[in-house]
C-alpha cells in the first residue's frame, strides 16, 4: 500500500511537472510505500518509462527505485531525488541541457 503518490507529467495539474514534449501529460506515478521504498509506475505513456541498469536502459511498467536511481521519462533523464525536489515548484522552469547518451547515441534532456 502506498503512503504517498505523486503524479508526474507534462500537465500543470500534475504534482511533479516536467515541461518537455516527450513526456506525456500524465506520464507516471511515483509512490512512497510503507516500508520506505519508492515505486515508479508508467501510466501507459507514449514515450515510456525506463530505469538505468548495469546493462543500460530497460523499459519498466512498475519498478522499485532508490533516490539516486537514474530514470528516463520519454527523453528526459532524471533521478527520484530530483523529481521529489520539483514538488511544489510547478511555476519554476527547470534547468536542462541536451546530451548524447554514451551507450545509445540518443539525444536526451537532462535536468539539473
Biopython code that builds the backbone (N, CA, C, O; Angstrom):
import numpy as np
from Bio.PDB.StructureBuilder import StructureBuilder

atoms = [
    (1, "UNK", "N", (0.838, -1.185, 0.000)),
    (1, "UNK", "CA", (0.000, 0.000, 0.000)),
    (1, "UNK", "C", (0.880, 1.244, 0.000)),
    (1, "UNK", "O", (1.846, 1.315, 0.760)),
    (2, "UNK", "N", (0.564, 2.212, -0.830)),
    (2, "UNK", "CA", (1.346, 3.440, -0.922)),
    (2, "UNK", "C", (0.891, 4.439, 0.139)),
    (2, "UNK", "O", (-0.305, 4.636, 0.357)),
    (3, "UNK", "N", (1.869, 5.062, 0.793)),
    (3, "UNK", "CA", (1.567, 6.115, 1.752)),
    (3, "UNK", "C", (1.324, 7.438, 1.038)),
    (3, "UNK", "O", (0.430, 8.203, 1.400)),
    (4, "UNK", "N", (2.130, 7.689, 0.025)),
    (4, "UNK", "CA", (2.040, 8.930, -0.728)),
    (4, "UNK", "C", (2.257, 8.618, -2.198)),
    (4, "UNK", "O", (3.151, 7.846, -2.543)),
    (5, "UNK", "N", (1.449, 9.210, -3.068)),
    (5, "UNK", "CA", (1.612, 9.017, -4.507)),
    (5, "UNK", "C", (1.595, 10.379, -5.191)),
    (5, "UNK", "O", (0.738, 11.220, -4.917)),
    (6, "UNK", "N", (2.568, 10.580, -6.092)),
    (6, "UNK", "CA", (2.673, 11.818, -6.847)),
    (6, "UNK", "C", (2.498, 11.518, -8.329)),
    (6, "UNK", "O", (3.077, 10.564, -8.848)),
    (7, "UNK", "N", (1.713, 12.319, -8.997)),
    (7, "UNK", "CA", (1.514, 12.203, -10.432)),
    (7, "UNK", "C", (2.605, 13.019, -11.128)),
    (7, "UNK", "O", (2.832, 14.184, -10.797)),
    (8, "UNK", "N", (3.275, 12.391, -12.093)),
    (8, "UNK", "CA", (4.373, 13.023, -12.826)),
    (8, "UNK", "C", (3.973, 13.144, -14.285)),
    (8, "UNK", "O", (3.507, 12.175, -14.885)),
    (9, "UNK", "N", (4.151, 14.333, -14.863)),
    (9, "UNK", "CA", (3.837, 14.502, -16.270)),
    (9, "UNK", "C", (3.982, 15.940, -16.732)),
    (9, "UNK", "O", (4.455, 16.804, -15.994)),
    (10, "UNK", "N", (3.570, 16.178, -17.954)),
    (10, "UNK", "CA", (3.677, 17.496, -18.584)),
    (10, "UNK", "C", (2.531, 18.422, -18.181)),
    (10, "UNK", "O", (2.685, 19.642, -18.245)),
    (11, "UNK", "N", (1.401, 17.882, -17.774)),
    (11, "UNK", "CA", (0.236, 18.688, -17.419)),
    (11, "UNK", "C", (0.498, 19.506, -16.156)),
    (11, "UNK", "O", (1.121, 19.026, -15.209)),
    (12, "UNK", "N", (0.021, 20.729, -16.156)),
    (12, "UNK", "CA", (0.155, 21.596, -14.978)),
    (12, "UNK", "C", (-0.644, 21.069, -13.795)),
    (12, "UNK", "O", (-0.452, 21.531, -12.670)),
    (13, "UNK", "N", (-1.535, 20.110, -14.026)),
    (13, "UNK", "CA", (-2.312, 19.507, -12.951)),
    (13, "UNK", "C", (-1.536, 18.433, -12.193)),
    (13, "UNK", "O", (-1.997, 17.961, -11.154)),
    (14, "UNK", "N", (-0.366, 18.041, -12.695)),
    (14, "UNK", "CA", (0.441, 17.003, -12.047)),
    (14, "UNK", "C", (1.127, 17.561, -10.800)),
    (14, "UNK", "O", (1.341, 18.768, -10.683)),
    (15, "UNK", "N", (1.466, 16.675, -9.881)),
    (15, "UNK", "CA", (2.203, 17.062, -8.680)),
    (15, "UNK", "C", (3.636, 17.446, -9.033)),
    (15, "UNK", "O", (4.207, 18.367, -8.449)),
    (16, "UNK", "N", (4.206, 16.728, -9.995)),
    (16, "UNK", "CA", (5.571, 16.981, -10.462)),
    (16, "UNK", "C", (5.481, 17.221, -11.960)),
    (16, "UNK", "O", (5.185, 16.304, -12.726)),
    (17, "UNK", "N", (5.735, 18.454, -12.375)),
    (17, "UNK", "CA", (5.580, 18.852, -13.771)),
    (17, "UNK", "C", (6.936, 18.834, -14.469)),
    (17, "UNK", "O", (7.910, 19.402, -13.977)),
    (18, "UNK", "N", (6.982, 18.173, -15.622)),
    (18, "UNK", "CA", (8.169, 18.170, -16.478)),
    (18, "UNK", "C", (7.740, 18.739, -17.820)),
    (18, "UNK", "O", (6.983, 18.117, -18.565)),
    (19, "UNK", "N", (8.231, 19.922, -18.110)),
    (19, "UNK", "CA", (7.833, 20.648, -19.308)),
    (19, "UNK", "C", (8.682, 20.209, -20.493)),
    (19, "UNK", "O", (9.651, 20.878, -20.855)),
    (20, "UNK", "N", (8.317, 19.094, -21.089)),
    (20, "UNK", "CA", (9.035, 18.544, -22.243)),
    (20, "UNK", "C", (8.037, 17.772, -23.090)),
    (20, "UNK", "O", (7.230, 17.007, -22.562)),
    (21, "UNK", "N", (8.091, 17.970, -24.411)),
    (21, "UNK", "CA", (7.105, 17.338, -25.298)),
    (21, "UNK", "C", (7.212, 15.814, -25.331)),
    (21, "UNK", "O", (6.255, 15.150, -25.729)),
    (22, "UNK", "N", (8.349, 15.240, -24.924)),
    (22, "UNK", "CA", (8.478, 13.780, -24.931)),
    (22, "UNK", "C", (7.862, 13.137, -23.690)),
    (22, "UNK", "O", (7.768, 11.913, -23.602)),
    (23, "UNK", "N", (7.445, 13.962, -22.738)),
    (23, "UNK", "CA", (6.799, 13.477, -21.518)),
    (23, "UNK", "C", (5.294, 13.602, -21.707)),
    (23, "UNK", "O", (4.801, 14.662, -22.093)),
    (24, "UNK", "N", (4.565, 12.529, -21.438)),
    (24, "UNK", "CA", (3.103, 12.537, -21.575)),
    (24, "UNK", "C", (2.476, 13.452, -20.525)),
    (24, "UNK", "O", (3.084, 13.748, -19.497)),
    (25, "UNK", "N", (1.254, 13.891, -20.801)),
    (25, "UNK", "CA", (0.570, 14.768, -19.842)),
    (25, "UNK", "C", (0.447, 14.105, -18.477)),
    (25, "UNK", "O", (0.647, 14.751, -17.449)),
    (26, "UNK", "N", (0.124, 12.835, -18.468)),
    (26, "UNK", "CA", (0.080, 12.026, -17.237)),
    (26, "UNK", "C", (0.986, 10.833, -17.498)),
    (26, "UNK", "O", (0.522, 9.786, -17.948)),
    (27, "UNK", "N", (2.265, 10.983, -17.219)),
    (27, "UNK", "CA", (3.279, 10.023, -17.647)),
    (27, "UNK", "C", (3.450, 8.849, -16.664)),
    (27, "UNK", "O", (3.450, 7.686, -17.067)),
    (28, "UNK", "N", (3.595, 9.177, -15.372)),
    (28, "UNK", "CA", (3.912, 8.134, -14.394)),
    (28, "UNK", "C", (3.434, 8.548, -13.005)),
    (28, "UNK", "O", (3.072, 9.699, -12.761)),
    (29, "UNK", "N", (3.447, 7.571, -12.109)),
    (29, "UNK", "CA", (3.200, 7.840, -10.697)),
    (29, "UNK", "C", (4.441, 7.445, -9.919)),
    (29, "UNK", "O", (5.065, 6.420, -10.195)),
    (30, "UNK", "N", (4.787, 8.263, -8.953)),
    (30, "UNK", "CA", (5.887, 7.967, -8.039)),
    (30, "UNK", "C", (5.268, 7.804, -6.662)),
    (30, "UNK", "O", (4.653, 8.730, -6.132)),
    (31, "UNK", "N", (5.437, 6.611, -6.082)),
    (31, "UNK", "CA", (4.801, 6.305, -4.797)),
    (31, "UNK", "C", (5.840, 5.982, -3.744)),
    (31, "UNK", "O", (6.875, 5.381, -4.033)),
    (32, "UNK", "N", (5.553, 6.387, -2.524)),
    (32, "UNK", "CA", (6.365, 6.016, -1.368)),
    (32, "UNK", "C", (5.573, 4.981, -0.603)),
    (32, "UNK", "O", (4.458, 5.249, -0.156)),
    (33, "UNK", "N", (6.153, 3.781, -0.448)),
    (33, "UNK", "CA", (5.465, 2.692, 0.233)),
    (33, "UNK", "C", (5.669, 2.723, 1.733)),
    (33, "UNK", "O", (6.475, 3.502, 2.242)),
    (34, "UNK", "N", (4.940, 1.878, 2.440)),
    (34, "UNK", "CA", (5.021, 1.798, 3.900)),
    (34, "UNK", "C", (6.420, 1.444, 4.379)),
    (34, "UNK", "O", (6.840, 1.887, 5.448)),
    (35, "UNK", "N", (7.142, 0.653, 3.601)),
    (35, "UNK", "CA", (8.481, 0.227, 4.014)),
    (35, "UNK", "C", (9.548, 1.272, 3.689)),
    (35, "UNK", "O", (10.733, 1.040, 3.929)),
    (36, "UNK", "N", (9.137, 2.422, 3.145)),
    (36, "UNK", "CA", (10.091, 3.490, 2.867)),
    (36, "UNK", "C", (10.722, 3.419, 1.490)),
    (36, "UNK", "O", (11.599, 4.225, 1.180)),
    (37, "UNK", "N", (10.303, 2.483, 0.657)),
    (37, "UNK", "CA", (10.861, 2.394, -0.700)),
    (37, "UNK", "C", (9.955, 3.133, -1.682)),
    (37, "UNK", "O", (8.767, 3.330, -1.428)),
    (38, "UNK", "N", (10.536, 3.533, -2.795)),
    (38, "UNK", "CA", (9.798, 4.228, -3.840)),
    (38, "UNK", "C", (9.468, 3.264, -4.966)),
    (38, "UNK", "O", (10.219, 2.328, -5.241)),
    (39, "UNK", "N", (8.337, 3.503, -5.613)),
    (39, "UNK", "CA", (7.923, 2.713, -6.769)),
    (39, "UNK", "C", (7.522, 3.692, -7.864)),
    (39, "UNK", "O", (6.762, 4.629, -7.622)),
    (40, "UNK", "N", (8.038, 3.470, -9.071)),
    (40, "UNK", "CA", (7.637, 4.263, -10.240)),
    (40, "UNK", "C", (6.742, 3.387, -11.100)),
    (40, "UNK", "O", (7.076, 2.236, -11.382)),
    (41, "UNK", "N", (5.608, 3.929, -11.517)),
    (41, "UNK", "CA", (4.644, 3.194, -12.333)),
    (41, "UNK", "C", (4.349, 4.001, -13.587)),
    (41, "UNK", "O", (3.899, 5.144, -13.501)),
    (42, "UNK", "N", (4.596, 3.418, -14.740)),
    (42, "UNK", "CA", (4.280, 4.068, -16.008)),
    (42, "UNK", "C", (2.773, 4.045, -16.211)),
    (42, "UNK", "O", (2.124, 3.030, -15.960)),
    (43, "UNK", "N", (2.215, 5.162, -16.664)),
    (43, "UNK", "CA", (0.767, 5.262, -16.875)),
    (43, "UNK", "C", (0.424, 5.144, -18.361)),
    (43, "UNK", "O", (-0.332, 5.950, -18.903)),
    (44, "UNK", "N", (0.994, 4.124, -19.006)),
    (44, "UNK", "CA", (0.789, 3.882, -20.438)),
    (44, "UNK", "C", (1.175, 5.113, -21.253)),
    (44, "UNK", "O", (0.471, 5.517, -22.179)),
    (45, "UNK", "N", (2.313, 5.697, -20.881)),
    (45, "UNK", "CA", (2.806, 6.888, -21.564)),
    (45, "UNK", "C", (3.266, 6.546, -22.973)),
    (45, "UNK", "O", (3.615, 5.403, -23.269)),
    (46, "UNK", "N", (3.262, 7.556, -23.834)),
    (46, "UNK", "CA", (3.696, 7.306, -25.216)),
    (46, "UNK", "C", (5.207, 7.156, -25.315)),
    (46, "UNK", "O", (5.690, 6.406, -26.163)),
    (47, "UNK", "N", (5.962, 7.847, -24.474)),
    (47, "UNK", "CA", (7.434, 7.780, -24.536)),
    (47, "UNK", "C", (8.049, 6.720, -23.651)),
    (47, "UNK", "O", (9.240, 6.432, -23.769)),
    (48, "UNK", "N", (7.262, 6.133, -22.765)),
    (48, "UNK", "CA", (7.739, 5.077, -21.898)),
    (48, "UNK", "C", (8.521, 5.585, -20.694)),
    (48, "UNK", "O", (8.962, 6.734, -20.643)),
    (49, "UNK", "N", (8.676, 4.685, -19.733)),
    (49, "UNK", "CA", (9.462, 4.934, -18.529)),
    (49, "UNK", "C", (10.555, 3.888, -18.507)),
    (49, "UNK", "O", (10.290, 2.696, -18.664)),
    (50, "UNK", "N", (11.802, 4.343, -18.308)),
    (50, "UNK", "CA", (12.963, 3.460, -18.348)),
    (50, "UNK", "C", (13.787, 3.629, -17.080)),
    (50, "UNK", "O", (13.851, 4.716, -16.506)),
    (51, "UNK", "N", (14.406, 2.555, -16.658)),
    (51, "UNK", "CA", (15.274, 2.544, -15.487)),
    (51, "UNK", "C", (16.676, 2.181, -15.939)),
    (51, "UNK", "O", (16.861, 1.255, -16.728)),
    (52, "UNK", "N", (17.656, 2.909, -15.441)),
    (52, "UNK", "CA", (19.048, 2.647, -15.808)),
    (52, "UNK", "C", (19.550, 1.457, -14.994)),
    (52, "UNK", "O", (19.556, 1.491, -13.764)),
    (53, "UNK", "N", (19.969, 0.408, -15.693)),
    (53, "UNK", "CA", (20.533, -0.785, -15.072)),
    (53, "UNK", "C", (21.991, -0.904, -15.506)),
    (53, "UNK", "O", (22.446, -0.140, -16.357)),
    (54, "UNK", "N", (22.709, -1.832, -14.943)),
    (54, "UNK", "CA", (24.117, -2.030, -15.301)),
    (54, "UNK", "C", (24.275, -2.311, -16.791)),
    (54, "UNK", "O", (25.291, -1.947, -17.383)),
    (55, "UNK", "N", (23.296, -2.947, -17.396)),
    (55, "UNK", "CA", (23.362, -3.297, -18.819)),
    (55, "UNK", "C", (22.794, -2.200, -19.725)),
    (55, "UNK", "O", (22.747, -2.377, -20.943)),
    (56, "UNK", "N", (22.363, -1.073, -19.151)),
    (56, "UNK", "CA", (21.790, 0.016, -19.946)),
    (56, "UNK", "C", (20.362, 0.294, -19.528)),
    (56, "UNK", "O", (19.916, -0.166, -18.477)),
    (57, "UNK", "N", (19.647, 1.041, -20.342)),
    (57, "UNK", "CA", (18.263, 1.403, -20.050)),
    (57, "UNK", "C", (17.337, 0.228, -20.300)),
    (57, "UNK", "O", (17.460, -0.464, -21.311)),
    (58, "UNK", "N", (16.397, 0.000, -19.367)),
    (58, "UNK", "CA", (15.395, -1.039, -19.577)),
    (58, "UNK", "C", (14.018, -0.442, -19.319)),
    (58, "UNK", "O", (13.820, 0.283, -18.344)),
    (59, "UNK", "N", (13.061, -0.754, -20.207)),
    (59, "UNK", "CA", (11.707, -0.234, -20.007)),
    (59, "UNK", "C", (11.056, -0.892, -18.795)),
    (59, "UNK", "O", (11.262, -2.077, -18.534)),
    (60, "UNK", "N", (10.270, -0.112, -18.062)),
    (60, "UNK", "CA", (9.567, -0.646, -16.892)),
    (60, "UNK", "C", (8.119, -0.186, -16.912)),
    (60, "UNK", "O", (7.811, 0.922, -17.350)),
    (61, "UNK", "N", (7.250, -1.038, -16.438)),
    (61, "UNK", "CA", (5.847, -0.670, -16.203)),
    (61, "UNK", "C", (5.691, -0.249, -14.741)),
    (61, "UNK", "O", (4.980, 0.702, -14.418)),
    (62, "UNK", "N", (6.377, -0.987, -13.874)),
    (62, "UNK", "CA", (6.358, -0.721, -12.431)),
    (62, "UNK", "C", (7.668, -1.257, -11.873)),
    (62, "UNK", "O", (8.039, -2.402, -12.130)),
    (63, "UNK", "N", (8.368, -0.419, -11.103)),
    (63, "UNK", "CA", (9.656, -0.856, -10.562)),
    (63, "UNK", "C", (9.950, -0.126, -9.264)),
    (63, "UNK", "O", (9.610, 1.045, -9.096)),
    (64, "UNK", "N", (10.587, -0.839, -8.355)),
    (64, "UNK", "CA", (11.068, -0.217, -7.132)),
    (64, "UNK", "C", (12.324, 0.569, -7.476)),
    (64, "UNK", "O", (13.187, 0.075, -8.202)),
    (65, "UNK", "N", (12.433, 1.799, -6.956)),
    (65, "UNK", "CA", (13.568, 2.660, -7.266)),
    (65, "UNK", "C", (14.098, 3.308, -5.992)),
    (65, "UNK", "O", (13.365, 3.509, -5.025)),
    (66, "UNK", "N", (15.395, 3.631, -6.016)),
    (66, "UNK", "CA", (16.041, 4.342, -4.915)),
    (66, "UNK", "C", (16.181, 5.814, -5.286)),
    (66, "UNK", "O", (16.000, 6.181, -6.447)),
    (67, "UNK", "N", (16.499, 6.649, -4.320)),
    (67, "UNK", "CA", (16.598, 8.090, -4.549)),
    (67, "UNK", "C", (17.526, 8.464, -5.697)),
    (67, "UNK", "O", (17.207, 9.369, -6.468)),
    (68, "UNK", "N", (18.658, 7.794, -5.829)),
    (68, "UNK", "CA", (19.641, 8.171, -6.843)),
    (68, "UNK", "C", (19.587, 7.330, -8.108)),
    (68, "UNK", "O", (20.451, 7.470, -8.974)),
    (69, "UNK", "N", (18.587, 6.457, -8.234)),
    (69, "UNK", "CA", (18.451, 5.677, -9.468)),
    (69, "UNK", "C", (18.151, 6.617, -10.628)),
    (69, "UNK", "O", (17.374, 7.562, -10.490)),
    (70, "UNK", "N", (18.778, 6.347, -11.779)),
    (70, "UNK", "CA", (18.524, 7.125, -12.992)),
    (70, "UNK", "C", (17.277, 6.568, -13.657)),
    (70, "UNK", "O", (17.177, 5.368, -13.910)),
    (71, "UNK", "N", (16.325, 7.457, -13.936)),
    (71, "UNK", "CA", (15.123, 7.058, -14.660)),
    (71, "UNK", "C", (14.962, 7.992, -15.850)),
    (71, "UNK", "O", (15.426, 9.132, -15.833)),
    (72, "UNK", "N", (14.304, 7.492, -16.874)),
    (72, "UNK", "CA", (14.058, 8.293, -18.063)),
    (72, "UNK", "C", (12.565, 8.267, -18.357)),
    (72, "UNK", "O", (11.957, 7.203, -18.472)),
    (73, "UNK", "N", (11.995, 9.445, -18.473)),
    (73, "UNK", "CA", (10.593, 9.622, -18.823)),
    (73, "UNK", "C", (10.587, 10.255, -20.199)),
    (73, "UNK", "O", (10.966, 11.417, -20.348)),
    (74, "UNK", "N", (10.159, 9.504, -21.212)),
    (74, "UNK", "CA", (10.320, 9.991, -22.580)),
    (74, "UNK", "C", (11.807, 10.134, -22.851)),
    (74, "UNK", "O", (12.550, 9.160, -22.727)),
    (75, "UNK", "N", (12.259, 11.333, -23.221)),
    (75, "UNK", "CA", (13.687, 11.578, -23.446)),
    (75, "UNK", "C", (14.323, 12.332, -22.281)),
    (75, "UNK", "O", (15.476, 12.752, -22.377)),
    (76, "UNK", "N", (13.593, 12.511, -21.187)),
    (76, "UNK", "CA", (14.096, 13.271, -20.040)),
    (76, "UNK", "C", (14.683, 12.333, -18.996)),
    (76, "UNK", "O", (13.991, 11.475, -18.449)),
    (77, "UNK", "N", (15.952, 12.510, -18.737)),
    (77, "UNK", "CA", (16.649, 11.681, -17.758)),
    (77, "UNK", "C", (16.742, 12.441, -16.441)),
    (77, "UNK", "O", (17.083, 13.623, -16.419)),
    (78, "UNK", "N", (16.433, 11.751, -15.342)),
    (78, "UNK", "CA", (16.411, 12.392, -14.037)),
    (78, "UNK", "C", (16.610, 11.335, -12.951)),
    (78, "UNK", "O", (16.897, 10.179, -13.260)),
    (79, "UNK", "N", (16.460, 11.719, -11.694)),
    (79, "UNK", "CA", (16.505, 10.792, -10.564)),
    (79, "UNK", "C", (15.242, 10.982, -9.725)),
    (79, "UNK", "O", (14.534, 11.978, -9.873)),
    (80, "UNK", "N", (14.973, 10.041, -8.863)),
    (80, "UNK", "CA", (13.844, 10.162, -7.944)),
    (80, "UNK", "C", (14.051, 11.393, -7.052)),
    (80, "UNK", "O", (13.110, 12.144, -6.795)),
    (81, "UNK", "N", (15.271, 11.591, -6.591)),
    (81, "UNK", "CA", (15.575, 12.728, -5.736)),
    (81, "UNK", "C", (15.265, 14.048, -6.446)),
    (81, "UNK", "O", (14.707, 14.965, -5.843)),
    (82, "UNK", "N", (15.627, 14.141, -7.720)),
    (82, "UNK", "CA", (15.340, 15.347, -8.492)),
    (82, "UNK", "C", (13.826, 15.541, -8.645)),
    (82, "UNK", "O", (13.326, 16.659, -8.516)),
    (83, "UNK", "N", (13.109, 14.469, -8.917)),
    (83, "UNK", "CA", (11.649, 14.577, -9.051)),
    (83, "UNK", "C", (11.024, 15.090, -7.758)),
    (83, "UNK", "O", (10.158, 15.966, -7.788)),
    (84, "UNK", "N", (11.460, 14.548, -6.629)),
    (84, "UNK", "CA", (10.913, 14.990, -5.346)),
    (84, "UNK", "C", (11.263, 16.447, -5.066)),
    (84, "UNK", "O", (10.499, 17.158, -4.413)),
    (85, "UNK", "N", (12.407, 16.888, -5.554)),
    (85, "UNK", "CA", (12.806, 18.278, -5.392)),
    (85, "UNK", "C", (11.928, 19.231, -6.192)),
    (85, "UNK", "O", (11.904, 20.428, -5.906)),
    (86, "UNK", "N", (11.218, 18.733, -7.170)),
    (86, "UNK", "CA", (10.333, 19.554, -8.001)),
    (86, "UNK", "C", (8.938, 19.724, -7.395)),
    (86, "UNK", "O", (8.137, 20.502, -7.913)),
    (87, "UNK", "N", (8.642, 19.030, -6.336)),
    (87, "UNK", "CA", (7.316, 19.152, -5.707)),
    (87, "UNK", "C", (7.075, 20.597, -5.297)),
    (87, "UNK", "O", (7.918, 21.218, -4.651)),
    (88, "UNK", "N", (5.927, 21.120, -5.674)),
    (88, "UNK", "CA", (5.564, 22.473, -5.298)),
    (88, "UNK", "C", (6.242, 23.546, -6.124)),
    (88, "UNK", "O", (5.995, 24.732, -5.903)),
    (89, "UNK", "N", (7.089, 23.170, -7.068)),
    (89, "UNK", "CA", (7.800, 24.153, -7.889)),
    (89, "UNK", "C", (7.244, 24.156, -9.302)),
    (89, "UNK", "O", (8.006, 24.196, -10.268)),
    (90, "UNK", "N", (5.942, 24.113, -9.432)),
    (90, "UNK", "CA", (5.308, 23.992, -10.744)),
    (90, "UNK", "C", (5.611, 25.167, -11.654)),
    (90, "UNK", "O", (5.691, 24.995, -12.870)),
    (91, "UNK", "N", (5.781, 26.350, -11.098)),
    (91, "UNK", "CA", (5.999, 27.510, -11.949)),
    (91, "UNK", "C", (7.466, 27.727, -12.290)),
    (91, "UNK", "O", (7.774, 28.449, -13.237)),
    (92, "UNK", "N", (8.365, 27.124, -11.547)),
    (92, "UNK", "CA", (9.787, 27.328, -11.809)),
    (92, "UNK", "C", (10.222, 26.472, -12.993)),
    (92, "UNK", "O", (9.953, 25.271, -13.032)),
    (93, "UNK", "N", (10.884, 27.085, -13.940)),
    (93, "UNK", "CA", (11.373, 26.347, -15.107)),
    (93, "UNK", "C", (12.670, 25.636, -14.720)),
    (93, "UNK", "O", (13.614, 26.288, -14.273)),
    (94, "UNK", "N", (12.734, 24.323, -14.882)),
    (94, "UNK", "CA", (13.959, 23.607, -14.527)),
    (94, "UNK", "C", (15.078, 23.908, -15.515)),
    (94, "UNK", "O", (14.836, 24.169, -16.694)),
    (95, "UNK", "N", (16.300, 23.867, -15.013)),
    (95, "UNK", "CA", (17.438, 23.996, -15.914)),
    (95, "UNK", "C", (17.631, 22.649, -16.579)),
    (95, "UNK", "O", (17.612, 21.608, -15.923)),
    (96, "UNK", "N", (17.815, 22.681, -17.881)),
    (96, "UNK", "CA", (18.001, 21.429, -18.600)),
    (96, "UNK", "C", (19.051, 21.610, -19.677)),
    (96, "UNK", "O", (19.315, 22.720, -20.138)),
    (97, "UNK", "N", (19.638, 20.502, -20.062)),
    (97, "UNK", "CA", (20.628, 20.517, -21.138)),
    (97, "UNK", "C", (20.444, 19.261, -21.974)),
    (97, "UNK", "O", (20.007, 18.224, -21.476)),
    (98, "UNK", "N", (20.786, 19.371, -23.254)),
    (98, "UNK", "CA", (20.730, 18.228, -24.153)),
    (98, "UNK", "C", (22.089, 17.551, -24.150)),
    (98, "UNK", "O", (23.125, 18.216, -24.199)),
    (99, "UNK", "N", (22.080, 16.243, -24.093)),
    (99, "UNK", "CA", (23.305, 15.446, -24.127)),
    (99, "UNK", "C", (23.069, 14.219, -24.980)),
    (99, "UNK", "O", (21.929, 13.812, -25.202)),
    (100, "UNK", "N", (24.143, 13.639, -25.450)),
    (100, "UNK", "CA", (24.063, 12.380, -26.175)),
    (100, "UNK", "C", (24.349, 11.255, -25.187)),
    (100, "UNK", "O", (25.379, 11.266, -24.514)),
    (101, "UNK", "N", (23.442, 10.284, -25.097)),
    (101, "UNK", "CA", (23.648, 9.130, -24.230)),
    (101, "UNK", "C", (24.834, 8.340, -24.766)),
    (101, "UNK", "O", (24.823, 7.947, -25.933)),
    (102, "UNK", "N", (25.868, 8.095, -23.942)),
    (102, "UNK", "CA", (27.061, 7.419, -24.437)),
    (102, "UNK", "C", (26.825, 5.975, -24.888)),
    (102, "UNK", "O", (27.584, 5.459, -25.709)),
    (103, "UNK", "N", (25.800, 5.325, -24.372)),
    (103, "UNK", "CA", (25.535, 3.936, -24.737)),
    (103, "UNK", "C", (24.707, 3.803, -26.001)),
    (103, "UNK", "O", (24.967, 2.942, -26.841)),
    (104, "UNK", "N", (23.706, 4.666, -26.128)),
    (104, "UNK", "CA", (22.783, 4.516, -27.258)),
    (104, "UNK", "C", (23.010, 5.527, -28.370)),
    (104, "UNK", "O", (22.565, 5.327, -29.500)),
    (105, "UNK", "N", (23.708, 6.620, -28.048)),
    (105, "UNK", "CA", (23.905, 7.679, -29.027)),
    (105, "UNK", "C", (22.681, 8.572, -29.164)),
    (105, "UNK", "O", (22.697, 9.520, -29.949)),
    (106, "UNK", "N", (21.642, 8.292, -28.428)),
    (106, "UNK", "CA", (20.392, 9.027, -28.473)),
    (106, "UNK", "C", (20.543, 10.373, -27.735)),
    (106, "UNK", "O", (21.215, 10.456, -26.707)),
    (107, "UNK", "N", (19.911, 11.411, -28.278)),
    (107, "UNK", "CA", (19.918, 12.722, -27.612)),
    (107, "UNK", "C", (18.864, 12.694, -26.516)),
    (107, "UNK", "O", (17.705, 12.363, -26.770)),
    (108, "UNK", "N", (19.270, 13.045, -25.287)),
    (108, "UNK", "CA", (18.347, 13.067, -24.153)),
    (108, "UNK", "C", (18.436, 14.420, -23.470)),
    (108, "UNK", "O", (19.445, 15.116, -23.582)),
    (109, "UNK", "N", (17.377, 14.788, -22.761)),
    (109, "UNK", "CA", (17.352, 16.007, -21.963)),
    (109, "UNK", "C", (17.678, 15.614, -20.547)),
    (109, "UNK", "O", (17.067, 14.697, -19.998)),
    (110, "UNK", "N", (18.635, 16.297, -19.944)),
    (110, "UNK", "CA", (18.980, 16.054, -18.545)),
    (110, "UNK", "C", (18.627, 17.303, -17.752)),
    (110, "UNK", "O", (18.933, 18.423, -18.160)),
    (111, "UNK", "N", (17.981, 17.091, -16.618)),
    (111, "UNK", "CA", (17.609, 18.208, -15.759)),
    (111, "UNK", "C", (18.646, 18.374, -14.659)),
    (111, "UNK", "O", (19.203, 17.396, -14.160)),
    (112, "UNK", "N", (18.894, 19.602, -14.295)),
    (112, "UNK", "CA", (19.862, 19.915, -13.237)),
    (112, "UNK", "C", (19.153, 20.494, -12.047)),
    (112, "UNK", "O", (19.792, 20.825, -11.048)),
]
sb = StructureBuilder()
sb.init_structure("model")
sb.init_model(0)
sb.init_chain("A")
sb.init_seg("    ")
for serial, (resi, resn, name, xyz) in enumerate(atoms, 1):
    if name == "N":
        sb.init_residue(resn, " ", resi, " ")
    sb.init_atom(name, np.array(xyz, "f"), 0.0, 1.0, " ", f" {name:<3s}", serial, name[0])
structure = sb.get_structure()
